[in-house]
Amino acid sequence: MKLGRFQLHRISDGEIRLDGGAMFGIVPRVLWERKTEPDERNRVRLGLNCLLIRTGNENILVDTGCGDKYSQKELDIYGIVHPTDVVSELRRVGLQPQDLDFVINTHFHFDHCGGNTRWEGDAVVSTFPRATHVVRREEYEAATNINQRTAGSYFSHNWESVEGAGRLRILEQDAEIVPGVSVVHTPGHTLGHQSVRIESEGEIVFYLADLCPTSVHVPLPWIMGYDLFPLTTLETRKRIYPQAIEEEWLLFFEHDPEITSGRLSEKEGRFVLEPSDWDDT
């Protein structure tokens, strides 16, 4: 889609399936299954929706999906399927991996940064060799100091070769990556989680990442069990949502398999999403 002077493309890395109870936290199954049907293993279908930003001067990719560095057992557990992948999708819009200038990682969970690297023979190498990869300091510290709760989400092979090549930029605070593209601290899912604000000619797209992973998660209490700091997620949403309404942001959902984007309104004290067509032609 066109956003002012920018061109935006949804870049799919396929799909993943995760436990419905974990995806919806304290929300009872009797409520969430009305919105998204679980499979026989209680998993819900999720998209891996990355975002390509073409400013005219730079090519920027926001998150890189799961990638393909998994055993058959892991593929089965997580239901990872790749009818398409990030590199194929980039080629669809005329780009090669070496054409990327920046990769913004919202955080370092494997389903958001797994495509940063790939196998080349027996070695793991950077998928995007020219790109500067951006992550927040708090996230880097958490990913490199795992505990029993976080060990299943952080896999160092997703960033070590990037860091070794001198292509990892660690941010201490919110920053403008290039004119019109900024990262915004949105903690809760992890302490170092960041979202991405894209603005051109008065139009704004906001890449929520796991602050609100799907359109179903828009209601304030519908917070994932995966969130390490759910009350922080709640406060972050209460800060972000009114601004999204006031400035008429188009919100981008990273994990929704059907609804890519939409705009928020508030009706009778509740936040309501109006889905928006994503014209990626």
C-alpha positions as a printed Julia matrix, in Angstrom:
281×3 Matrix{Float64}:
   0.0     0.0    0.0
   1.02    3.6   -0.48
   1.68    5.7    2.62
   2.5     9.24   1.59
   5.88    9.01  -0.13
   6.48    5.47   1.17
   5.52    2.1   -0.25
   4.61   -0.61   2.28
   4.35   -4.34   1.66
   3.13   -7.09   3.94
   5.86   -9.76   3.87
   4.62  -13.15   5.04
   6.82  -15.83   6.56
   3.94  -18.31   6.62
   2.08  -19.39   9.74
   2.58  -20.75  13.24
   0.21  -22.39  15.72
   0.42  -21.67  19.44
  -1.6   -22.83  22.43
  -4.87  -20.91  22.68
  -4.77  -20.7   26.45
  -1.31  -19.15  26.32
  -2.37  -16.75  23.57
  -5.34  -15.42  25.55
  -4.13  -15.56  29.15
  -6.94  -15.07  31.66
  -9.67  -14.96  28.98
 -11.71  -18.2   29.21
 -11.74  -20.5   26.21
 -15.53  -20.22  25.98
 -14.97  -16.57  24.99
 -11.87  -16.68  22.78
 -12.94  -19.74  20.77
 -15.85  -17.7   19.4
 -13.26  -15.48  17.73
 -10.64  -18.01  16.64
 -11.19  -21.77  16.38
  -8.53  -23.99  18.01
  -7.33  -27.21  16.43
  -7.46  -30.65  18.07
  -4.31  -29.77  20.05
  -5.82  -26.52  21.37
  -3.58  -24.43  19.11
  -4.76  -21.32  17.28
  -3.61  -20.34  13.81
  -1.4   -17.24  13.65
   0.16  -15.3   10.81
   3.8   -14.23  10.58
   3.24  -10.8    9.04
   6.42   -8.79   8.61
   6.45   -5.34   7.02
   8.66   -3.95   4.25
   9.04   -0.17   4.18
  10.4     1.39   0.98
  11.12    5.06   1.6
  12.61    5.76  -1.81
  16.07    5.87  -0.25
  16.07    2.86   2.1
  14.57   -0.62   2.28
  13.56   -1.52   5.85
  12.14   -4.82   7.07
  10.26   -4.96  10.37
  10.71   -8.4   11.95
  11.71  -11.5   10.0
   9.32  -14.27  11.08
  10.35  -17.74  12.24
  12.92  -18.56   9.59
  13.74  -22.19   8.83
  16.27  -23.39  11.41
  14.02  -25.97  13.06
  13.93  -29.72  13.63
  10.95  -31.77  12.47
   9.87  -32.05  16.11
   9.87  -28.27  16.53
   7.99  -27.77  13.27
   5.33  -30.17  14.53
   5.05  -28.65  18.01
   4.65  -25.11  16.72
   2.79  -25.96  13.52
   5.19  -23.84  11.48
   4.37  -23.91   7.76
   6.0   -21.96   4.96
   3.73  -21.75   1.91
   5.88  -18.67   1.42
   8.79  -17.09   3.3
  10.45  -13.74   3.8
  13.09  -14.09   1.08
  10.54  -15.31  -1.49
   8.22  -12.45  -0.59
  10.99   -9.9   -1.0
  11.79  -11.3   -4.41
   8.11  -11.02  -5.29
   8.42   -7.25  -4.91
  11.75   -7.07  -6.73
  14.26   -7.16  -3.88
  17.12   -9.47  -2.96
  18.29  -10.03   0.65
  21.34   -7.83   0.05
  19.06   -4.93  -0.91
  17.89   -4.37   2.68
  19.4    -1.43   4.55
  17.77   -2.03   7.96
  16.06   -4.83   9.85
  14.08   -3.66  12.88
  13.48   -6.43  15.41
  10.6    -5.57  17.73
  12.07   -8.15  20.11
  14.19  -11.29  19.95
  11.57  -14.04  20.35
  12.17  -16.72  17.73
   8.96  -16.03  15.79
  10.01  -12.41  15.28
  13.73  -12.7   14.5
  14.25  -16.28  13.3
  14.61  -15.07   9.72
  17.55  -12.82  10.66
  19.87  -15.76   9.94
  19.92  -18.91   7.82
  21.9   -22.08   7.3
  24.73  -21.97   4.78
  26.16  -25.47   4.84
  26.99  -26.16   8.49
  27.21  -22.5    9.42
  24.54  -20.0   10.46
  24.97  -16.74   8.56
  23.12  -13.45   8.25
  20.21  -13.54   5.8
  20.54   -9.83   5.07
  24.3    -9.19   4.93
  24.2    -5.42   4.34
  21.42   -4.58   6.78
  21.88   -2.91  10.13
  19.74   -4.85  12.62
  18.11   -2.79  15.36
  16.98   -3.97  18.81
  16.49   -2.3   22.17
  19.07   -2.63  24.99
  16.64   -4.15  27.51
  15.67   -6.8   24.97
  19.26   -7.67  24.13
  20.08   -8.06  27.81
  17.08  -10.33  28.38
  17.87  -12.45  25.33
  21.5   -12.95  26.35
  20.66  -13.68  30.0
  17.87  -16.25  29.76
  16.12  -17.97  32.65
  13.79  -20.94  32.99
  10.8   -18.88  31.85
  12.43  -17.31  28.77
  14.71  -20.09  27.5
  12.05  -21.44  25.13
  11.69  -18.09  23.33
  15.27  -16.88  22.83
  17.68  -18.73  20.52
  21.05  -17.04  20.16
  21.66  -18.37  16.64
  19.08  -15.83  15.49
  21.39  -12.87  16.15
  24.93  -14.06  16.98
  26.21  -14.05  13.4
  24.61  -10.62  12.84
  26.39   -9.3   15.91
  29.63  -10.99  14.91
  29.52   -9.22  11.55
  29.13   -5.85  13.27
  25.58   -5.44  11.98
  23.7    -5.25  15.29
  22.75   -1.8   16.6
  21.53   -1.73  20.2
  19.3     1.23  21.08
  19.23    2.84  24.5
  15.98    4.74  23.86
  13.33    5.52  21.26
  14.91    6.63  18.0
  14.21    7.66  14.44
  15.87    5.0   12.28
  15.44    7.04   9.1
  13.23   10.09   8.55
   9.64    8.95   9.03
  10.43    5.56  10.61
  10.76    5.45  14.4
  10.85    2.8   17.11
   8.66    3.29  20.17
   9.15    1.52  23.49
   6.01   -0.57  24.19
   6.94   -2.79  27.15
   4.89   -5.55  28.7
   5.3    -8.58  26.47
   8.97   -8.14  27.31
  10.63   -5.16  28.99
  12.5    -4.29  25.8
   9.62   -4.73  23.36
   9.35   -1.97  20.77
   6.78   -1.1   18.12
   7.37    0.83  14.9
   5.75    4.1   13.82
   5.83    4.89  10.09
   4.76    8.39   9.05
   4.74   10.11   5.68
   2.8    13.15   4.51
   0.56   13.09   7.58
  -0.39    9.4    7.31
   0.66    6.99  10.05
   0.96    3.21  10.24
   1.8     1.67  13.62
   3.29   -1.83  13.72
   2.06   -3.19  17.04
   4.02   -6.46  17.14
   3.17   -8.31  20.37
   1.69   -5.31  22.15
  -1.51   -6.49  20.43
  -0.71   -9.52  18.26
  -4.06   -9.95  16.48
  -7.27   -8.02  15.96
  -8.93  -10.37  18.47
  -6.61   -9.06  21.19
  -7.76   -5.44  20.92
  -9.89   -5.41  24.14
  -7.69   -4.18  26.99
  -7.83   -7.33  29.18
  -7.21   -9.73  26.28
  -3.5   -10.04  27.03
  -1.34  -13.05  26.24
  -0.18  -15.48  28.89
   3.18  -15.19  27.14
   3.51  -11.58  28.31
   6.12  -11.41  31.05
   4.64   -8.21  32.5
   0.9    -8.23  31.71
   0.03   -5.24  33.87
   2.69   -3.26  32.02
   1.1    -4.37  28.73
  -2.21   -3.04  30.03
  -0.74    0.35  30.92
   1.09    0.56  27.6
  -2.1    -0.13  25.67
  -3.96    2.48  27.71
  -1.28    4.97  26.68
  -1.07    3.97  23.0
  -4.73    3.4   22.09
  -5.99    6.99  22.66
  -3.14    8.38  20.58
  -3.96    5.89  17.81
  -7.54    7.15  17.78
  -6.66   10.84  17.96
  -4.1    10.65  15.14
  -6.07    8.08  13.09
  -3.31    5.51  12.93
  -3.64    2.45  10.74
  -2.66   -0.39  13.07
  -0.75   -3.38  11.65
  -1.23   -6.81  13.26
   1.79   -9.1   13.09
   0.08  -12.36  14.04
  -3.43  -12.06  12.62
  -3.86  -14.61   9.79
  -6.84  -12.79   8.3
  -6.97   -9.12   9.3
  -3.73   -7.3    8.57
  -4.76   -3.82   9.67
  -7.47   -1.6   11.05
  -8.33    1.63  12.84
  -9.46    2.04  16.43
 -12.41    3.93  17.84
 -13.88    4.1   21.33
 -17.56    3.34  21.84
 -19.27    3.29  25.23
 -15.93    2.98  27.0
 -14.71    0.09  24.86
 -12.08    0.05  22.12
 -13.43   -1.18  18.79
 -11.49   -2.06  15.63
 -12.69   -1.31  12.13
 -10.71   -3.64   9.82
  -9.07   -2.0    6.83
  -8.26   -3.57   3.48
  -4.52   -3.96   2.95
  -3.98   -3.28  -0.75
  -0.66   -5.03  -1.47
  -0.8    -4.95  -5.26
